[in-house]
Structure formats: C-alpha cells, structure tokens
C-alpha cells in the first residue's frame, strides 16, 4: 500500500552560519519533537551541511511551510522545494 508523503528539499550553506554550533542542537530538538508528533518521518542532512531532505507525513504544502518556519535554520534556507511522493515501503 502506497502512502503519500511530502518531500522537502532545502538548500543553504549552513557552515557559513556564525552561531551554527548553538543552533544545531535546537534544530535537532525541534525536528525530534516534530518526529515524535508523527509529522516528520525522516531527516537527512546533505553532505557538507548544504541543506537537507525532510520527509513529512503531512502532505499539505501550506501546513508544512508553516511547520518549517519553526526550525531555527529556516532563515538560512536559500531555497525550498516541495515534492509530493508515494512511499512504497
């Protein structure tokens, strides 16, 4: 059975963020909270901290866009792309 998911890809050079070492633990805490609420299924950080792939169980783009704004790194996202996908397993 296929399940709809919203794949969010973000871009940014997070290594250039001056207070990254302070923001990352907060970012991960917020992401874990969203995971525990069942909103995020997976979070994959791109090599070199150049962005992330986030798989949301919520498929409404507007709702996910609002959720993204809760992430401390959100202001540093240079680009965000949303793709509705079918999860097969």
Phi and psi restraints in degrees (range 20) as a CNS / XPLOR table:
assign (resid 1 and name C) (resid 2 and name N)
       (resid 2 and name CA) (resid 2 and name C) 1.0 -87.9 20.0 2
assign (resid 2 and name N) (resid 2 and name CA)
       (resid 2 and name C) (resid 3 and name N) 1.0 143.2 20.0 2
assign (resid 2 and name C) (resid 3 and name N)
       (resid 3 and name CA) (resid 3 and name C) 1.0 -121.9 20.0 2
assign (resid 3 and name N) (resid 3 and name CA)
       (resid 3 and name C) (resid 4 and name N) 1.0 136.1 20.0 2
assign (resid 3 and name C) (resid 4 and name N)
       (resid 4 and name CA) (resid 4 and name C) 1.0 -72.6 20.0 2
assign (resid 4 and name N) (resid 4 and name CA)
       (resid 4 and name C) (resid 5 and name N) 1.0 141.5 20.0 2
assign (resid 4 and name C) (resid 5 and name N)
       (resid 5 and name CA) (resid 5 and name C) 1.0 -141.0 20.0 2
assign (resid 5 and name N) (resid 5 and name CA)
       (resid 5 and name C) (resid 6 and name N) 1.0 157.6 20.0 2
assign (resid 5 and name C) (resid 6 and name N)
       (resid 6 and name CA) (resid 6 and name C) 1.0 -112.1 20.0 2
assign (resid 6 and name N) (resid 6 and name CA)
       (resid 6 and name C) (resid 7 and name N) 1.0 116.8 20.0 2
assign (resid 6 and name C) (resid 7 and name N)
       (resid 7 and name CA) (resid 7 and name C) 1.0 -92.2 20.0 2
assign (resid 7 and name N) (resid 7 and name CA)
       (resid 7 and name C) (resid 8 and name N) 1.0 123.1 20.0 2
assign (resid 7 and name C) (resid 8 and name N)
       (resid 8 and name CA) (resid 8 and name C) 1.0 -112.7 20.0 2
assign (resid 8 and name N) (resid 8 and name CA)
       (resid 8 and name C) (resid 9 and name N) 1.0 124.4 20.0 2
assign (resid 8 and name C) (resid 9 and name N)
       (resid 9 and name CA) (resid 9 and name C) 1.0 -111.1 20.0 2
assign (resid 9 and name N) (resid 9 and name CA)
       (resid 9 and name C) (resid 10 and name N) 1.0 129.7 20.0 2
assign (resid 9 and name C) (resid 10 and name N)
       (resid 10 and name CA) (resid 10 and name C) 1.0 -116.6 20.0 2
assign (resid 10 and name N) (resid 10 and name CA)
       (resid 10 and name C) (resid 11 and name N) 1.0 151.2 20.0 2
assign (resid 10 and name C) (resid 11 and name N)
       (resid 11 and name CA) (resid 11 and name C) 1.0 -125.6 20.0 2
assign (resid 11 and name N) (resid 11 and name CA)
       (resid 11 and name C) (resid 12 and name N) 1.0 146.5 20.0 2
assign (resid 11 and name C) (resid 12 and name N)
       (resid 12 and name CA) (resid 12 and name C) 1.0 168.7 20.0 2
assign (resid 12 and name N) (resid 12 and name CA)
       (resid 12 and name C) (resid 13 and name N) 1.0 154.2 20.0 2
assign (resid 12 and name C) (resid 13 and name N)
       (resid 13 and name CA) (resid 13 and name C) 1.0 -100.0 20.0 2
assign (resid 13 and name N) (resid 13 and name CA)
       (resid 13 and name C) (resid 14 and name N) 1.0 84.9 20.0 2
assign (resid 13 and name C) (resid 14 and name N)
       (resid 14 and name CA) (resid 14 and name C) 1.0 -68.5 20.0 2
assign (resid 14 and name N) (resid 14 and name CA)
       (resid 14 and name C) (resid 15 and name N) 1.0 -20.1 20.0 2
assign (resid 14 and name C) (resid 15 and name N)
       (resid 15 and name CA) (resid 15 and name C) 1.0 -64.9 20.0 2
assign (resid 15 and name N) (resid 15 and name CA)
       (resid 15 and name C) (resid 16 and name N) 1.0 -18.6 20.0 2
assign (resid 15 and name C) (resid 16 and name N)
       (resid 16 and name CA) (resid 16 and name C) 1.0 -86.3 20.0 2
assign (resid 16 and name N) (resid 16 and name CA)
       (resid 16 and name C) (resid 17 and name N) 1.0 -4.6 20.0 2
assign (resid 16 and name C) (resid 17 and name N)
       (resid 17 and name CA) (resid 17 and name C) 1.0 -75.8 20.0 2
assign (resid 17 and name N) (resid 17 and name CA)
       (resid 17 and name C) (resid 18 and name N) 1.0 120.6 20.0 2
assign (resid 17 and name C) (resid 18 and name N)
       (resid 18 and name CA) (resid 18 and name C) 1.0 -60.8 20.0 2
assign (resid 18 and name N) (resid 18 and name CA)
       (resid 18 and name C) (resid 19 and name N) 1.0 -37.5 20.0 2
assign (resid 18 and name C) (resid 19 and name N)
       (resid 19 and name CA) (resid 19 and name C) 1.0 -107.1 20.0 2
assign (resid 19 and name N) (resid 19 and name CA)
       (resid 19 and name C) (resid 20 and name N) 1.0 34.8 20.0 2
assign (resid 19 and name C) (resid 20 and name N)
       (resid 20 and name CA) (resid 20 and name C) 1.0 -58.0 20.0 2
assign (resid 20 and name N) (resid 20 and name CA)
       (resid 20 and name C) (resid 21 and name N) 1.0 -39.6 20.0 2
assign (resid 20 and name C) (resid 21 and name N)
       (resid 21 and name CA) (resid 21 and name C) 1.0 -63.6 20.0 2
assign (resid 21 and name N) (resid 21 and name CA)
       (resid 21 and name C) (resid 22 and name N) 1.0 -25.2 20.0 2
assign (resid 21 and name C) (resid 22 and name N)
       (resid 22 and name CA) (resid 22 and name C) 1.0 -84.4 20.0 2
assign (resid 22 and name N) (resid 22 and name CA)
       (resid 22 and name C) (resid 23 and name N) 1.0 -35.6 20.0 2
assign (resid 22 and name C) (resid 23 and name N)
       (resid 23 and name CA) (resid 23 and name C) 1.0 -76.9 20.0 2
assign (resid 23 and name N) (resid 23 and name CA)
       (resid 23 and name C) (resid 24 and name N) 1.0 -35.6 20.0 2
assign (resid 23 and name C) (resid 24 and name N)
       (resid 24 and name CA) (resid 24 and name C) 1.0 -60.1 20.0 2
assign (resid 24 and name N) (resid 24 and name CA)
       (resid 24 and name C) (resid 25 and name N) 1.0 -44.3 20.0 2
assign (resid 24 and name C) (resid 25 and name N)
       (resid 25 and name CA) (resid 25 and name C) 1.0 -62.5 20.0 2
assign (resid 25 and name N) (resid 25 and name CA)
       (resid 25 and name C) (resid 26 and name N) 1.0 -35.0 20.0 2
assign (resid 25 and name C) (resid 26 and name N)
       (resid 26 and name CA) (resid 26 and name C) 1.0 -70.1 20.0 2
assign (resid 26 and name N) (resid 26 and name CA)
       (resid 26 and name C) (resid 27 and name N) 1.0 -41.9 20.0 2
assign (resid 26 and name C) (resid 27 and name N)
       (resid 27 and name CA) (resid 27 and name C) 1.0 -57.4 20.0 2
assign (resid 27 and name N) (resid 27 and name CA)
       (resid 27 and name C) (resid 28 and name N) 1.0 -48.2 20.0 2
assign (resid 27 and name C) (resid 28 and name N)
       (resid 28 and name CA) (resid 28 and name C) 1.0 -66.3 20.0 2
assign (resid 28 and name N) (resid 28 and name CA)
       (resid 28 and name C) (resid 29 and name N) 1.0 -36.0 20.0 2
assign (resid 28 and name C) (resid 29 and name N)
       (resid 29 and name CA) (resid 29 and name C) 1.0 -63.8 20.0 2
assign (resid 29 and name N) (resid 29 and name CA)
       (resid 29 and name C) (resid 30 and name N) 1.0 -45.1 20.0 2
assign (resid 29 and name C) (resid 30 and name N)
       (resid 30 and name CA) (resid 30 and name C) 1.0 -64.8 20.0 2
assign (resid 30 and name N) (resid 30 and name CA)
       (resid 30 and name C) (resid 31 and name N) 1.0 -43.6 20.0 2
assign (resid 30 and name C) (resid 31 and name N)
       (resid 31 and name CA) (resid 31 and name C) 1.0 -61.8 20.0 2
assign (resid 31 and name N) (resid 31 and name CA)
       (resid 31 and name C) (resid 32 and name N) 1.0 -41.1 20.0 2
assign (resid 31 and name C) (resid 32 and name N)
       (resid 32 and name CA) (resid 32 and name C) 1.0 -65.5 20.0 2
assign (resid 32 and name N) (resid 32 and name CA)
       (resid 32 and name C) (resid 33 and name N) 1.0 -37.4 20.0 2
assign (resid 32 and name C) (resid 33 and name N)
       (resid 33 and name CA) (resid 33 and name C) 1.0 -63.3 20.0 2
assign (resid 33 and name N) (resid 33 and name CA)
       (resid 33 and name C) (resid 34 and name N) 1.0 -42.9 20.0 2
assign (resid 33 and name C) (resid 34 and name N)
       (resid 34 and name CA) (resid 34 and name C) 1.0 -65.7 20.0 2
assign (resid 34 and name N) (resid 34 and name CA)
       (resid 34 and name C) (resid 35 and name N) 1.0 -37.0 20.0 2
assign (resid 34 and name C) (resid 35 and name N)
       (resid 35 and name CA) (resid 35 and name C) 1.0 -63.9 20.0 2
assign (resid 35 and name N) (resid 35 and name CA)
       (resid 35 and name C) (resid 36 and name N) 1.0 -45.3 20.0 2
assign (resid 35 and name C) (resid 36 and name N)
       (resid 36 and name CA) (resid 36 and name C) 1.0 -64.4 20.0 2
assign (resid 36 and name N) (resid 36 and name CA)
       (resid 36 and name C) (resid 37 and name N) 1.0 -27.4 20.0 2
assign (resid 36 and name C) (resid 37 and name N)
       (resid 37 and name CA) (resid 37 and name C) 1.0 -82.0 20.0 2
assign (resid 37 and name N) (resid 37 and name CA)
       (resid 37 and name C) (resid 38 and name N) 1.0 -4.4 20.0 2
assign (resid 37 and name C) (resid 38 and name N)
       (resid 38 and name CA) (resid 38 and name C) 1.0 84.0 20.0 2
assign (resid 38 and name N) (resid 38 and name CA)
       (resid 38 and name C) (resid 39 and name N) 1.0 13.2 20.0 2
assign (resid 38 and name C) (resid 39 and name N)
       (resid 39 and name CA) (resid 39 and name C) 1.0 -89.4 20.0 2
assign (resid 39 and name N) (resid 39 and name CA)
       (resid 39 and name C) (resid 40 and name N) 1.0 -34.4 20.0 2
assign (resid 39 and name C) (resid 40 and name N)
       (resid 40 and name CA) (resid 40 and name C) 1.0 -109.0 20.0 2
assign (resid 40 and name N) (resid 40 and name CA)
       (resid 40 and name C) (resid 41 and name N) 1.0 131.3 20.0 2
assign (resid 40 and name C) (resid 41 and name N)
       (resid 41 and name CA) (resid 41 and name C) 1.0 -96.9 20.0 2
assign (resid 41 and name N) (resid 41 and name CA)
       (resid 41 and name C) (resid 42 and name N) 1.0 -39.8 20.0 2
assign (resid 41 and name C) (resid 42 and name N)
       (resid 42 and name CA) (resid 42 and name C) 1.0 -146.5 20.0 2
assign (resid 42 and name N) (resid 42 and name CA)
       (resid 42 and name C) (resid 43 and name N) 1.0 149.6 20.0 2
assign (resid 42 and name C) (resid 43 and name N)
       (resid 43 and name CA) (resid 43 and name C) 1.0 -136.1 20.0 2
assign (resid 43 and name N) (resid 43 and name CA)
       (resid 43 and name C) (resid 44 and name N) 1.0 119.8 20.0 2
assign (resid 43 and name C) (resid 44 and name N)
       (resid 44 and name CA) (resid 44 and name C) 1.0 -122.1 20.0 2
assign (resid 44 and name N) (resid 44 and name CA)
       (resid 44 and name C) (resid 45 and name N) 1.0 122.5 20.0 2
assign (resid 44 and name C) (resid 45 and name N)
       (resid 45 and name CA) (resid 45 and name C) 1.0 -89.5 20.0 2
assign (resid 45 and name N) (resid 45 and name CA)
       (resid 45 and name C) (resid 46 and name N) 1.0 131.6 20.0 2
assign (resid 45 and name C) (resid 46 and name N)
       (resid 46 and name CA) (resid 46 and name C) 1.0 -70.0 20.0 2
assign (resid 46 and name N) (resid 46 and name CA)
       (resid 46 and name C) (resid 47 and name N) 1.0 149.7 20.0 2
assign (resid 46 and name C) (resid 47 and name N)
       (resid 47 and name CA) (resid 47 and name C) 1.0 -55.4 20.0 2
assign (resid 47 and name N) (resid 47 and name CA)
       (resid 47 and name C) (resid 48 and name N) 1.0 137.3 20.0 2
assign (resid 47 and name C) (resid 48 and name N)
       (resid 48 and name CA) (resid 48 and name C) 1.0 76.1 20.0 2
assign (resid 48 and name N) (resid 48 and name CA)
       (resid 48 and name C) (resid 49 and name N) 1.0 15.7 20.0 2
assign (resid 48 and name C) (resid 49 and name N)
       (resid 49 and name CA) (resid 49 and name C) 1.0 52.4 20.0 2
assign (resid 49 and name N) (resid 49 and name CA)
       (resid 49 and name C) (resid 50 and name N) 1.0 46.6 20.0 2
assign (resid 49 and name C) (resid 50 and name N)
       (resid 50 and name CA) (resid 50 and name C) 1.0 -98.3 20.0 2
assign (resid 50 and name N) (resid 50 and name CA)
       (resid 50 and name C) (resid 51 and name N) 1.0 14.3 20.0 2
assign (resid 50 and name C) (resid 51 and name N)
       (resid 51 and name CA) (resid 51 and name C) 1.0 137.3 20.0 2
assign (resid 51 and name N) (resid 51 and name CA)
       (resid 51 and name C) (resid 52 and name N) 1.0 -165.1 20.0 2
assign (resid 51 and name C) (resid 52 and name N)
       (resid 52 and name CA) (resid 52 and name C) 1.0 -153.6 20.0 2
assign (resid 52 and name N) (resid 52 and name CA)
       (resid 52 and name C) (resid 53 and name N) 1.0 161.8 20.0 2
assign (resid 52 and name C) (resid 53 and name N)
       (resid 53 and name CA) (resid 53 and name C) 1.0 -114.4 20.0 2
assign (resid 53 and name N) (resid 53 and name CA)
       (resid 53 and name C) (resid 54 and name N) 1.0 128.3 20.0 2
assign (resid 53 and name C) (resid 54 and name N)
       (resid 54 and name CA) (resid 54 and name C) 1.0 -126.6 20.0 2
assign (resid 54 and name N) (resid 54 and name CA)
       (resid 54 and name C) (resid 55 and name N) 1.0 126.6 20.0 2
assign (resid 54 and name C) (resid 55 and name N)
       (resid 55 and name CA) (resid 55 and name C) 1.0 -101.7 20.0 2
assign (resid 55 and name N) (resid 55 and name CA)
       (resid 55 and name C) (resid 56 and name N) 1.0 116.3 20.0 2
assign (resid 55 and name C) (resid 56 and name N)
       (resid 56 and name CA) (resid 56 and name C) 1.0 -100.8 20.0 2
assign (resid 56 and name N) (resid 56 and name CA)
       (resid 56 and name C) (resid 57 and name N) 1.0 140.1 20.0 2
assign (resid 56 and name C) (resid 57 and name N)
       (resid 57 and name CA) (resid 57 and name C) 1.0 -78.3 20.0 2
assign (resid 57 and name N) (resid 57 and name CA)
       (resid 57 and name C) (resid 58 and name N) 1.0 -25.5 20.0 2
assign (resid 57 and name C) (resid 58 and name N)
       (resid 58 and name CA) (resid 58 and name C) 1.0 -72.7 20.0 2
assign (resid 58 and name N) (resid 58 and name CA)
       (resid 58 and name C) (resid 59 and name N) 1.0 131.0 20.0 2
assign (resid 58 and name C) (resid 59 and name N)
       (resid 59 and name CA) (resid 59 and name C) 1.0 -109.0 20.0 2
assign (resid 59 and name N) (resid 59 and name CA)
       (resid 59 and name C) (resid 60 and name N) 1.0 -1.0 20.0 2
assign (resid 59 and name C) (resid 60 and name N)
       (resid 60 and name CA) (resid 60 and name C) 1.0 -82.9 20.0 2
assign (resid 60 and name N) (resid 60 and name CA)
       (resid 60 and name C) (resid 61 and name N) 1.0 114.6 20.0 2
assign (resid 60 and name C) (resid 61 and name N)
       (resid 61 and name CA) (resid 61 and name C) 1.0 -57.7 20.0 2
assign (resid 61 and name N) (resid 61 and name CA)
       (resid 61 and name C) (resid 62 and name N) 1.0 -41.3 20.0 2
assign (resid 61 and name C) (resid 62 and name N)
       (resid 62 and name CA) (resid 62 and name C) 1.0 -65.5 20.0 2
assign (resid 62 and name N) (resid 62 and name CA)
       (resid 62 and name C) (resid 63 and name N) 1.0 -40.8 20.0 2
assign (resid 62 and name C) (resid 63 and name N)
       (resid 63 and name CA) (resid 63 and name C) 1.0 -64.9 20.0 2
assign (resid 63 and name N) (resid 63 and name CA)
       (resid 63 and name C) (resid 64 and name N) 1.0 -43.2 20.0 2
assign (resid 63 and name C) (resid 64 and name N)
       (resid 64 and name CA) (resid 64 and name C) 1.0 -65.6 20.0 2
assign (resid 64 and name N) (resid 64 and name CA)
       (resid 64 and name C) (resid 65 and name N) 1.0 -38.3 20.0 2
assign (resid 64 and name C) (resid 65 and name N)
       (resid 65 and name CA) (resid 65 and name C) 1.0 -59.6 20.0 2
assign (resid 65 and name N) (resid 65 and name CA)
       (resid 65 and name C) (resid 66 and name N) 1.0 -38.4 20.0 2
assign (resid 65 and name C) (resid 66 and name N)
       (resid 66 and name CA) (resid 66 and name C) 1.0 -69.6 20.0 2
assign (resid 66 and name N) (resid 66 and name CA)
       (resid 66 and name C) (resid 67 and name N) 1.0 -38.9 20.0 2
assign (resid 66 and name C) (resid 67 and name N)
       (resid 67 and name CA) (resid 67 and name C) 1.0 -63.5 20.0 2
assign (resid 67 and name N) (resid 67 and name CA)
       (resid 67 and name C) (resid 68 and name N) 1.0 -41.8 20.0 2
assign (resid 67 and name C) (resid 68 and name N)
       (resid 68 and name CA) (resid 68 and name C) 1.0 -57.4 20.0 2
assign (resid 68 and name N) (resid 68 and name CA)
       (resid 68 and name C) (resid 69 and name N) 1.0 -34.5 20.0 2
assign (resid 68 and name C) (resid 69 and name N)
       (resid 69 and name CA) (resid 69 and name C) 1.0 -64.1 20.0 2
assign (resid 69 and name N) (resid 69 and name CA)
       (resid 69 and name C) (resid 70 and name N) 1.0 -16.1 20.0 2
assign (resid 69 and name C) (resid 70 and name N)
       (resid 70 and name CA) (resid 70 and name C) 1.0 -78.2 20.0 2
assign (resid 70 and name N) (resid 70 and name CA)
       (resid 70 and name C) (resid 71 and name N) 1.0 -17.1 20.0 2
assign (resid 70 and name C) (resid 71 and name N)
       (resid 71 and name CA) (resid 71 and name C) 1.0 -76.5 20.0 2
assign (resid 71 and name N) (resid 71 and name CA)
       (resid 71 and name C) (resid 72 and name N) 1.0 131.4 20.0 2
assign (resid 71 and name C) (resid 72 and name N)
       (resid 72 and name CA) (resid 72 and name C) 1.0 -59.1 20.0 2
assign (resid 72 and name N) (resid 72 and name CA)
       (resid 72 and name C) (resid 73 and name N) 1.0 -27.2 20.0 2
assign (resid 72 and name C) (resid 73 and name N)
       (resid 73 and name CA) (resid 73 and name C) 1.0 -84.6 20.0 2
assign (resid 73 and name N) (resid 73 and name CA)
       (resid 73 and name C) (resid 74 and name N) 1.0 -5.3 20.0 2
assign (resid 73 and name C) (resid 74 and name N)
       (resid 74 and name CA) (resid 74 and name C) 1.0 -49.5 20.0 2
assign (resid 74 and name N) (resid 74 and name CA)
       (resid 74 and name C) (resid 75 and name N) 1.0 -44.9 20.0 2
assign (resid 74 and name C) (resid 75 and name N)
       (resid 75 and name CA) (resid 75 and name C) 1.0 -61.9 20.0 2
assign (resid 75 and name N) (resid 75 and name CA)
       (resid 75 and name C) (resid 76 and name N) 1.0 -15.7 20.0 2
assign (resid 75 and name C) (resid 76 and name N)
       (resid 76 and name CA) (resid 76 and name C) 1.0 -98.7 20.0 2
assign (resid 76 and name N) (resid 76 and name CA)
       (resid 76 and name C) (resid 77 and name N) 1.0 -0.5 20.0 2
assign (resid 76 and name C) (resid 77 and name N)
       (resid 77 and name CA) (resid 77 and name C) 1.0 -71.3 20.0 2
assign (resid 77 and name N) (resid 77 and name CA)
       (resid 77 and name C) (resid 78 and name N) 1.0 120.2 20.0 2
assign (resid 77 and name C) (resid 78 and name N)
       (resid 78 and name CA) (resid 78 and name C) 1.0 -82.0 20.0 2
assign (resid 78 and name N) (resid 78 and name CA)
       (resid 78 and name C) (resid 79 and name N) 1.0 -27.3 20.0 2
assign (resid 78 and name C) (resid 79 and name N)
       (resid 79 and name CA) (resid 79 and name C) 1.0 -154.7 20.0 2
assign (resid 79 and name N) (resid 79 and name CA)
       (resid 79 and name C) (resid 80 and name N) 1.0 145.2 20.0 2
assign (resid 79 and name C) (resid 80 and name N)
       (resid 80 and name CA) (resid 80 and name C) 1.0 -134.2 20.0 2
assign (resid 80 and name N) (resid 80 and name CA)
       (resid 80 and name C) (resid 81 and name N) 1.0 131.9 20.0 2
assign (resid 80 and name C) (resid 81 and name N)
       (resid 81 and name CA) (resid 81 and name C) 1.0 -126.1 20.0 2
assign (resid 81 and name N) (resid 81 and name CA)
       (resid 81 and name C) (resid 82 and name N) 1.0 136.3 20.0 2
assign (resid 81 and name C) (resid 82 and name N)
       (resid 82 and name CA) (resid 82 and name C) 1.0 -113.2 20.0 2
assign (resid 82 and name N) (resid 82 and name CA)
       (resid 82 and name C) (resid 83 and name N) 1.0 130.8 20.0 2
assign (resid 82 and name C) (resid 83 and name N)
       (resid 83 and name CA) (resid 83 and name C) 1.0 -135.3 20.0 2
assign (resid 83 and name N) (resid 83 and name CA)
       (resid 83 and name C) (resid 84 and name N) 1.0 120.8 20.0 2
assign (resid 83 and name C) (resid 84 and name N)
       (resid 84 and name CA) (resid 84 and name C) 1.0 -78.1 20.0 2
assign (resid 84 and name N) (resid 84 and name CA)
       (resid 84 and name C) (resid 85 and name N) 1.0 127.5 20.0 2
assign (resid 84 and name C) (resid 85 and name N)
       (resid 85 and name CA) (resid 85 and name C) 1.0 -130.1 20.0 2
assign (resid 85 and name N) (resid 85 and name CA)
       (resid 85 and name C) (resid 86 and name N) 1.0 163.2 20.0 2
assign (resid 85 and name C) (resid 86 and name N)
       (resid 86 and name CA) (resid 86 and name C) 1.0 -105.8 20.0 2
assign (resid 86 and name N) (resid 86 and name CA)
       (resid 86 and name C) (resid 87 and name N) 1.0 123.5 20.0 2
assign (resid 86 and name C) (resid 87 and name N)
       (resid 87 and name CA) (resid 87 and name C) 1.0 -90.1 20.0 2
assign (resid 87 and name N) (resid 87 and name CA)
       (resid 87 and name C) (resid 88 and name N) 1.0 126.7 20.0 2
assign (resid 87 and name C) (resid 88 and name N)
       (resid 88 and name CA) (resid 88 and name C) 1.0 -100.2 20.0 2
assign (resid 88 and name N) (resid 88 and name CA)
       (resid 88 and name C) (resid 89 and name N) 1.0 -27.6 20.0 2
